[in-house]
Amino acid sequence: MSLENAPLVVLKDIHFGYGERAVLEGVSLQVPRGKVTALMGASGGGKTTVLRLIGGQYKAQSGSLKFDGEEVSALDRSGLYRARRRMGMLFQFGALFTDMSVFDNVAFPLLEHTTLPPDMVRDIVLMKLQAVGLRGARDLFPSQISGGMARRVALARAMVLDPELMMYDEPFAGLDPISLGTAARLIRQLNDTLALTSIIVSHDLEETFRIADQVIILANGRIVAQGTPQEVQHSTDPLVHQFVSAAPDGPVRFHYPATDAATDFGVQGACS
């Protein structure tokens, strides 16, 4: 397989947990170049953890995670920073600097990571703001714009270094239907126009299925389904059916693991 056709991100038998609580148990997946991959599943299933592993914030206890052929866990500090400059991250609620204008928020990565002259920084920032429809809001502050607009400013900032990989952590959370639809179309459009590779963590089935090329559903630490949106939507697996149909009862655990309830309440009763 040529490098151009090789997946940009490859996870193989990844295990990760917090203390004694396992979050990912043998997860293997591939993120194809130029496509939109959606990570879905119940809350706490490890979706955001996957993004943090790709970005090198966390290291897996075992398994292999490669970004463009390089083992992320084996990179030194300079290598990790080099890899991260090829990634863009849209955080769940934007994470804009509240004391900076829209323009300065988007310019920040350029000022931190490049030595470009001011005129070029200005042109790049305005181009990115134009791409998300907010060039006219350059002088406003985060407190002066809506939640949907703030998410688009954060997207412009995430793209300003022209990353190859864009990662979106719940990009549709808290948005009204108009802003949600706009954000979804923008993600798809930018992915195709700029030849990006995108990973979306989302709980919004309708919009995510509409724009994704590949859907991967995580549950109970493992991948339970992956394929095109149509293939996943028509899966007969009980767990996938529960998620897609939003059924309250099914294989996905509702209760966090705990000791026996009768014993637990009995102890409390004896102490009262």
C-alpha positions as CSV (number, residue, x, y, z in Angstrom):
1,M,0.0,0.0,0.0
2,S,1.4,3.4,-1.0
3,L,1.8,6.1,1.6
4,E,-0.9,8.2,-0.1
5,N,-3.4,5.3,0.3
6,A,-2.3,4.2,3.8
7,P,-4.6,5.2,6.7
8,L,-3.5,8.4,8.4
9,V,-4.3,7.0,11.9
10,V,-4.1,3.3,12.9
11,L,-4.9,1.9,16.3
12,K,-4.1,-1.7,16.9
13,D,-5.2,-3.6,20.1
14,I,-5.2,-0.5,22.2
15,H,-5.8,-0.9,26.0
16,F,-6.2,2.1,28.2
17,G,-7.8,2.8,31.6
18,Y,-7.9,5.1,34.6
19,G,-6.5,3.3,37.5
20,E,-8.4,0.0,37.8
21,R,-11.2,1.1,35.4
22,A,-10.7,-0.1,31.9
23,V,-11.9,2.4,29.2
24,L,-10.5,0.8,26.0
25,E,-10.0,-3.0,25.8
26,G,-8.3,-4.1,22.6
27,V,-9.6,-1.4,20.3
28,S,-8.3,-1.5,16.7
29,L,-9.4,0.9,14.0
30,Q,-8.2,2.8,11.0
31,V,-8.9,6.4,9.9
32,P,-8.7,6.7,6.1
33,R,-7.1,9.8,4.5
34,G,-9.5,12.4,3.1
35,K,-12.6,10.9,4.8
36,V,-14.8,11.8,7.7
37,T,-14.8,9.2,10.5
38,A,-17.4,9.4,13.3
39,L,-16.7,7.9,16.7
40,M,-20.0,7.3,18.4
41,G,-21.4,5.5,21.4
42,A,-22.7,6.0,24.9
43,S,-21.2,8.5,27.2
44,G,-18.0,7.2,28.9
45,G,-17.3,4.8,26.1
46,G,-13.8,6.1,25.4
47,K,-14.5,8.3,22.4
48,T,-12.7,11.4,23.6
49,T,-10.0,9.2,25.1
50,V,-9.2,8.0,21.6
51,L,-8.7,11.7,20.5
52,R,-6.4,12.3,23.4
53,L,-4.4,9.2,22.6
54,I,-4.0,10.3,19.0
55,G,-2.8,13.7,20.2
56,G,-0.3,12.2,22.6
57,Q,-2.0,13.6,25.7
58,Y,-2.4,10.0,27.0
59,K,-0.3,6.9,26.4
60,A,-1.9,3.5,26.0
61,Q,-1.0,0.8,28.5
62,S,-0.5,-1.5,25.5
63,G,-1.0,-1.7,21.8
64,S,0.1,0.4,18.9
65,L,-1.1,3.9,17.7
66,K,0.4,5.3,14.6
67,F,-0.1,8.7,13.1
68,D,1.1,8.8,9.5
69,G,3.3,5.7,10.1
70,E,4.9,7.0,13.3
71,E,4.3,5.4,16.7
72,V,2.9,8.3,18.8
73,S,4.0,6.9,22.1
74,A,7.6,6.6,20.9
75,L,7.9,10.3,19.9
76,D,10.1,12.6,22.0
77,R,8.9,16.0,23.0
78,S,10.0,17.7,19.8
79,G,8.6,14.9,17.7
80,L,5.2,15.0,19.5
81,Y,5.0,18.8,19.0
82,R,5.9,18.3,15.3
83,A,3.1,15.8,15.0
84,R,0.6,18.0,16.8
85,R,1.2,20.9,14.4
86,R,-0.3,18.6,11.8
87,M,-3.4,18.2,13.9
88,G,-6.3,20.5,14.6
89,M,-8.6,20.1,17.6
90,L,-12.0,21.6,18.1
91,F,-12.8,21.3,21.8
92,Q,-16.4,20.7,22.9
93,F,-17.2,24.2,23.9
94,G,-14.7,26.1,21.7
95,A,-12.2,26.9,24.6
96,L,-11.7,30.5,23.2
97,F,-9.6,32.9,25.1
98,T,-12.2,35.2,26.6
99,D,-9.9,38.3,26.9
100,M,-8.9,38.1,23.2
101,S,-10.8,39.3,20.2
102,V,-12.0,36.8,17.5
103,F,-9.0,37.9,15.3
104,D,-6.5,37.4,18.1
105,N,-7.9,34.0,19.0
106,V,-7.4,32.7,15.5
107,A,-4.0,34.4,15.2
108,F,-2.7,32.8,18.4
109,P,-1.4,29.5,16.9
110,L,0.4,31.4,14.1
111,L,2.1,33.7,16.5
112,E,3.1,30.8,18.8
113,H,4.4,28.4,16.2
114,T,5.5,30.4,13.2
115,T,7.7,33.4,12.4
116,L,5.4,34.7,9.7
117,P,5.4,38.5,9.1
118,P,2.3,40.4,10.6
119,D,0.8,41.1,7.1
120,M,0.8,37.4,6.3
121,V,-0.6,36.5,9.7
122,R,-3.4,39.0,9.1
123,D,-4.2,37.6,5.6
124,I,-4.3,34.0,6.8
125,V,-6.5,34.8,9.8
126,L,-9.0,36.7,7.6
127,M,-9.0,33.8,5.1
128,K,-9.8,31.3,7.8
129,L,-12.5,33.6,9.3
130,Q,-14.0,34.0,5.8
131,A,-14.1,30.2,5.4
132,V,-16.3,29.9,8.5
133,G,-18.4,33.0,7.6
134,L,-17.1,35.3,10.3
135,R,-14.6,37.7,8.7
136,G,-16.9,40.5,9.8
137,A,-16.8,39.5,13.4
138,R,-13.0,39.8,13.7
139,D,-13.0,42.6,16.3
140,L,-15.7,41.1,18.6
141,F,-14.9,39.3,21.8
142,P,-16.3,35.8,22.7
143,S,-18.8,37.4,25.1
144,Q,-20.3,39.3,22.2
145,I,-21.0,36.4,19.9
146,S,-23.4,33.4,20.1
147,G,-22.4,29.9,21.0
148,G,-22.7,28.7,17.4
149,M,-20.5,31.6,16.2
150,A,-17.9,30.8,19.0
151,R,-17.7,27.2,17.7
152,R,-17.0,28.5,14.2
153,V,-14.3,30.8,15.5
154,A,-12.7,27.9,17.3
155,L,-12.9,25.9,14.1
156,A,-11.1,28.7,12.3
157,R,-8.4,28.7,15.0
158,A,-8.1,24.9,14.7
159,M,-7.5,25.1,11.0
160,V,-5.2,28.1,10.9
161,L,-2.0,26.0,10.7
162,D,-3.5,24.0,7.8
163,P,-3.6,20.6,9.7
164,E,-3.9,17.3,7.9
165,L,-6.0,15.8,10.6
166,M,-9.0,17.6,12.2
167,M,-10.5,16.2,15.4
168,Y,-13.9,17.4,16.6
169,D,-15.0,16.7,20.2
170,E,-18.8,17.0,20.3
171,P,-19.0,19.9,17.7
172,F,-22.8,19.9,17.8
173,A,-23.3,20.0,21.6
174,G,-25.6,22.8,22.8
175,L,-26.3,24.2,19.3
176,D,-29.7,25.2,18.0
177,P,-31.0,23.4,14.9
178,I,-29.8,26.1,12.5
179,S,-26.3,26.4,14.0
180,L,-26.1,22.6,14.2
181,G,-26.9,22.1,10.5
182,T,-24.5,24.9,9.6
183,A,-21.7,23.4,11.6
184,A,-22.2,19.9,10.1
185,R,-22.2,21.2,6.5
186,L,-19.1,23.3,7.3
187,I,-17.2,20.3,8.6
188,R,-18.0,18.2,5.5
189,Q,-17.3,21.1,3.1
190,L,-14.0,22.0,4.7
191,N,-12.9,18.3,4.8
192,D,-13.5,18.0,1.0
193,T,-12.3,21.4,-0.1
194,L,-9.1,21.4,2.0
195,A,-8.4,17.6,1.5
196,L,-8.5,17.0,5.3
197,T,-9.0,13.9,7.3
198,S,-11.6,14.3,10.0
199,I,-12.6,12.5,13.2
200,I,-15.8,13.5,14.8
201,V,-16.9,12.5,18.3
202,S,-20.6,13.1,18.4
203,H,-23.9,11.9,19.9
204,D,-26.0,13.6,17.2
205,L,-27.1,10.7,15.0
206,E,-28.9,12.5,12.2
207,E,-26.3,15.1,11.4
208,T,-23.3,12.8,12.0
209,F,-24.7,10.0,9.8
210,R,-25.4,12.6,7.1
211,I,-21.8,13.8,6.8
212,A,-19.7,10.8,7.8
213,D,-18.0,8.3,5.5
214,Q,-17.3,5.8,8.2
215,V,-19.0,5.3,11.6
216,I,-17.4,3.5,14.5
217,I,-19.5,2.7,17.6
218,L,-17.7,2.2,20.9
219,A,-19.4,0.6,23.9
220,N,-18.1,-1.1,27.1
221,G,-14.5,-0.5,26.0
222,R,-14.8,-2.2,22.6
223,I,-15.8,-1.5,19.0
224,V,-19.3,-3.0,18.5
225,A,-19.9,-1.8,14.9
226,Q,-18.1,0.0,12.1
227,G,-18.9,0.7,8.5
228,T,-20.8,3.2,6.4
229,P,-23.6,5.1,8.1
230,Q,-26.1,2.9,6.2
231,E,-24.4,-0.3,7.3
232,V,-24.4,0.7,10.9
233,Q,-27.9,2.0,10.8
234,H,-29.2,-1.3,9.6
235,S,-27.1,-3.5,11.9
236,T,-29.0,-6.3,13.7
237,D,-26.6,-6.2,16.7
238,P,-28.7,-5.6,19.8
239,L,-26.2,-3.1,21.2
240,V,-26.0,-1.1,18.0
241,H,-29.8,-1.2,17.7
242,Q,-30.1,0.1,21.2
243,F,-27.8,3.1,20.4
244,V,-29.3,3.9,17.0
245,S,-32.9,3.7,18.3
246,A,-32.1,5.5,21.6
247,A,-33.7,2.6,23.5
248,P,-33.3,2.9,27.4
249,D,-32.9,-0.8,27.9
250,G,-30.3,-3.1,26.2
251,P,-26.7,-4.3,26.4
252,V,-25.2,-0.9,27.2
253,R,-24.7,-0.7,30.9
254,F,-26.6,2.1,32.7
255,H,-25.1,1.6,36.2
256,Y,-21.4,2.3,36.9
257,P,-19.8,-0.9,38.4
258,A,-20.5,-1.0,42.2
259,T,-20.7,-3.4,45.0
260,D,-23.8,-5.5,45.7
261,A,-26.6,-3.0,46.4
262,A,-28.1,-5.0,49.3
263,T,-24.8,-5.1,51.0
264,D,-24.1,-1.5,50.3
265,F,-27.4,-0.2,51.7
266,G,-27.2,-2.7,54.6
267,V,-23.9,-1.2,55.7
268,Q,-25.3,2.3,55.4
269,G,-28.3,1.3,57.4
270,A,-26.2,-0.2,60.1
271,C,-24.2,3.0,60.5
272,S,-27.2,5.3,60.7
